[in-house]
Amino acid sequence: MDYKKAGVDIEAGYQSVELMKKFVKGTMRPEVMGGIGGFSGAFSAAAFKDMEEPVLLSGTDGVGTKLKLAFLLDKHDTVGIDCVAMCVNDVACAGGEPLFFLDYIACGKNVPEKIATIVSGVADGCKQSGAALVGGETAEMPGFYPVDEYDLAGFAVGVVDKKDLITGENLKPGDVLIGMASSGVHSNGFSLVRNVFEMTKESLNTYYDELGKTLGEALIAPTKIYVKALKSIKEAGVTVKACSHITGGGFYENVPRMLKEGTRAVIHKDSYEVPAIFKMLAAKGEIEEKIMYNTFNMGIGMIVAVDPADVEKTMEAMKAAGETPYVLGAVEEGEKGVTLC
């Protein structure tokens, strides 16, 4: 008996590392010290040595049961983007610049080509956000995961000068709420999605005119990364007073997190067109509207609050970064929470 007969192939692990190196290399920043394969990732503090009062930010998350779609579709090159997005968007939401990222892949069987494909997506997400992929872990766990399944999680570390932290403390009635379009369901609510739609290859490969693509393509679309858009707003000279990443819990859970006591967000549902995938979900699953807005992003992935005088400048900065913005509503005086009308 040896480790390989027990189900853990050390050689496959070495091969995975070799195959992923070319993807990791593309994410490097000048501050990264050393190469892949060390016991830890080293990152020089030179990235923020000129800040008055640097504050480190961190975010961690996984892809969740969206991975079930990747297994069924045998498509593994975009879930890494989801993993990065869920972490770096949270860092950016506080005004931070993502510096580096680490991933964790646990699988039933290490297939080097599949692992490298997953990491290629992680690297893509890192490049989109400007973060370096400084390390990670691939754990082969036979008997714990089925041989053709895996889990994927990670965490990001970023930095912001304390004076630039987005805290919501300067929010006031009259401030305008601007949302940026999502790419679809992103990476939240898939336990409900999988109960609404039949999870078979035939179902996922069915083309729908209203989607303009197959159901599987619509659902697997990677989470948008808003780091560049938020940076563009800052470079335009706009102060973002508050910011909310619309993830699990939808509008009802996430919007109040950007507010201070005594303020309420009022969002107009007709201020933008809800994407077809959400309309399909609601109709087929017979899901109440409030539950939809309490589960999914409903087409809006990130919301910022700015002074009324900065609305046009903010919209232009978002567009310049390739995003689609909408004026959703405004901040009013009242009990902390959100009103959808």
N, C-alpha and C positions, 0 to 999 in steps of 0.2 A: 504493500500500500504506500502511496505517496500523495503529495498535495494535488497533483493533476488528476489522479484517479478519484480523489475526493471531490473533484469538480472545479478546482481553482487552477487555471493555466497561467503560470507566472510568465512564460514566454509570450503569451498573447498580450499580457500587460505591457511588456517591453515593446512589442510591435505596435500597440496602440499609441504609445508615447511617441515613437518614431513617426508614425503617420500623421499625428496631430501637430507636430512641431512647425510645419510650414504655415499652418493656420494661426498658431500662437504668435509666430514671428511677426505677422502682419499687424499685431495690436500693440507692439512695443512703443514705449515712450522713453525719452532721454533719461528719465529718473529711475528706470528699472535697472536693478543691479543683479548681475548673475543671469543664468539661463534656466530653462525649464529642467526639472528633474531634481532640484535641491530639496532640502527638508522644509524650507520656508521660502516665501517670495519676499525679496528685498526691494524697497522703494525709497528713494532718497527724499528727504524733506525739502530739497531744493525747490520743489514745485510750489511751496507756499512760504518760503523764507522771507519774502518781502511783504507778507500780509501783516497788518498791525496786530491783529489778535486772531490767529487761525483757529478755527473750530472744526474738528473732525466729525464727519457724518457717516452713518452706516445704514445699510439696508439689506435685508435677507428675505428670500422667498424661493418658491419652487414653481413648477409649471402646473402642478395639480393633475386632475384627471383628464385634462386635455391630451395628455400623453396617450390615453387609450385610442384617440383618433390617429395619432402617429403610428401606433402599432398596426391598426387596421389598414391604414393607407400605405404602410411601409414607407413613410416619409419622415426622415429624421434630421433634415438639414435646416429646419426653421425653429424647432422648439427651443434651441439654444438662445435664439433672439428673444423669445418669450421670457426665458429665465433671466437674462440680463435686464430686459426692459422692466420687469416687475421690481427689480432692485434699484436700478439707476434712476428710474422715474421718481421714486421716493426720495432719493438723495437730492435730485434736481428740484423737487417740490419745496425743499427747505432753502433753496438758493445756492445749493452746492454744485461743485464741479466733480464728477466721478473721476477718481484717480486710478483705482485698480479693482480687479474682480477675480474671484476664485470660484470654481465650480466643483460640484460633487455629483458623480454618477455612480449609482448602485445598480448592478445588473445580475441577472441569473446566470448568464454566460457572456464572457467577454469575446465579442466578435470584433476584432480590431478595426475593420473597415466601418462598421456601424458606429463604434465609439468615436472614430475620427470624424465621421459625418456629423454626429451630434456636436462635437467640439467646434466644427467649422461654423455652425450656427452661433455658438457662444462667441466665437471670435468675430463673427459678423456684427453681433450686437455690441461687442466691445468697441469695434471700429466706429459704429454709428454714434456711440456715446463718448468716444475719446478716452475710454478706460483701457488700461493695459491688463491683459490676462496673465497674471503673474504666477499662477499655480492652480492646482486642483487635485482631485482624488478620484480614481476609478476603483470601485470596490466590487469584486466578483463574489456574489453571495448565493451559491447554489443551495437549493432547498428553501431559500427565503423568498426569492423572486422566481417566477417562471423563466425558463431559458430564453424566451424571446421578448421579455419585458425588462424595463429599467425605470428608475426614478431619477429625476434631475432637479437639483437645487443649487443655490449659490449665494454669494453675498458681495456687496460692493462697499468700498470705502471712498469717501469724497471729502472735500474740504470747502469751507467758506470763511471769508473774513466776518467776524462777529457783527460788524456794522451792516453787513449785507444779508444777514439771516432773514428769511421770510417767516414771520411769526404770527401775523394777523393782529398784532397789538395796535397798529395804527389804522386799522380798518374803521370806516365810519359810514353812516347812512348816506346813500347817494353814490357810493362807489359802484362801479360797473363790473358785472361778471361776464367774462369772455371765455368761451369754451373752444377747445381744439378737437376736431373730428377724430374718432377712433377708426381703426381698420376693420372693426367688427367686434366679435365677442371678446377679443383679447384673451386673457387667461383666467377668467373668473366665471363661475356659474355653470361649469361643464357637468357637474353632477346632475343638474336639472336638465341641461341640454341633452344629455345622454338618455334621459328618461322620456324626453319629448320625441326625439327622432330615433328611428330604428338604426342601431349601430351595426350595420352590415356593409360590406364593400359595395353591394348593389345600390343600397340606399345612398351611401356617401358619394358614389360616382354618378348619381342622377343629376342631370342638368336642369336648372330652373331659369326660365326667362327673366323672372323678377330679380334674380340674383346676378344674372349675366355670367354665371359659372356653375360648377357643380356644388352640391351641398358641402361636400368634403373640402373643396377649395375655399369656400366661404368660411367654414368653421376653423380650418387649420391656419388661416391667415395670421401671421405673427403680430404680436403686440407692438404698437407704435412706441417709438422712443422719442421723448419730447425734450431731451437735453439741449439739442442745438436750438430749438425754438425758444426755450427759456433764456438761453445765453444771448440769442439775438435780441430779445426784448430788453435785456439788461444793457447790451451794447448800444441800443437805441436811446438810452438815457431814461428809460421808464423804470419806476420803482414798483415792483409787484408787491402789493400789500399783503396778499394772502393767496394760497395756492392749494388745490386739492387734486390728487391723483384718484380718478374714479375706478376703483378696483372692486373687490368683493364687498357686497353691501350696497353697491350702486350709489345713487344720489342721496338716499336717506341716511346712510351711515357716513359717507365720506365728505359730503359738503359741510356738515356741521363741524367737522374737524378743522376747517380753515377759519372758523369764525371765533370772535371773542364774545364774552358774555354781553348781553344787551343788543346783539345784532342778529338779524335773520336774513337768510338768502331767499330771494323771490325769483324763481326761474319760470320762464314762459315755455311751455312744452311745444308751442307752435313756432318757436324762434329758429328752428332748424328741422330738416326732414329726417325722421327716424329711419335708419337703414332697413332694407327689406328683410334681412335675416332676423331682426327682432320682431318684426310684424309676423313673420312666419312662425317664430317660436310662440308668440302670444296666441295666435289663432289655432295652431295645431295642438298646443298644450293646454288650451283653454285657461291661460294664466291671467289673473287679474292685473290691471294696469299698475296698481301700487306694488305688487310683488315684482313685476318686471323692473320697475325703477328702484326696487330695493334689493335686486339681485344682479342686474346687468348695467353696463355703462350706457346703454341705449344710444350709442353713436357718439358719445363725448368722452374722450379719454383723460382730459386734463382741463381744469378750470382755474382761471386767475382772476383776482380782483384788482382793479386799478382805478386811479382817479379819473373822473369823467373827461378831464382835459387830455388824458393820455390814451383814450380809446383808439383813435385813428392810428396813432404811432404804434400802438401795440398790435393792432390788426395787420399793419404793413410788415412789422417785424416777423410775425408768425407766418405770413404768406411768403416772405423772403426765405424763410427756413423750410419752405415746402409744405406747410401745414394749412389746413382749411379752418378758419376761425368763424365763430358766430357770437354775436352779442346775445347772451341768454337771459339777462335780467339785471337785477341790482341788489344792493345790500340795503336793508331797511332797519329801523329801530324796532326791537321786539325781543321776544324770547328766543334764545339761541336755538336754531334749527333751520329747516328748509321748507318752503312752500312751493309746490309745483302747481301751476295754474294755467 
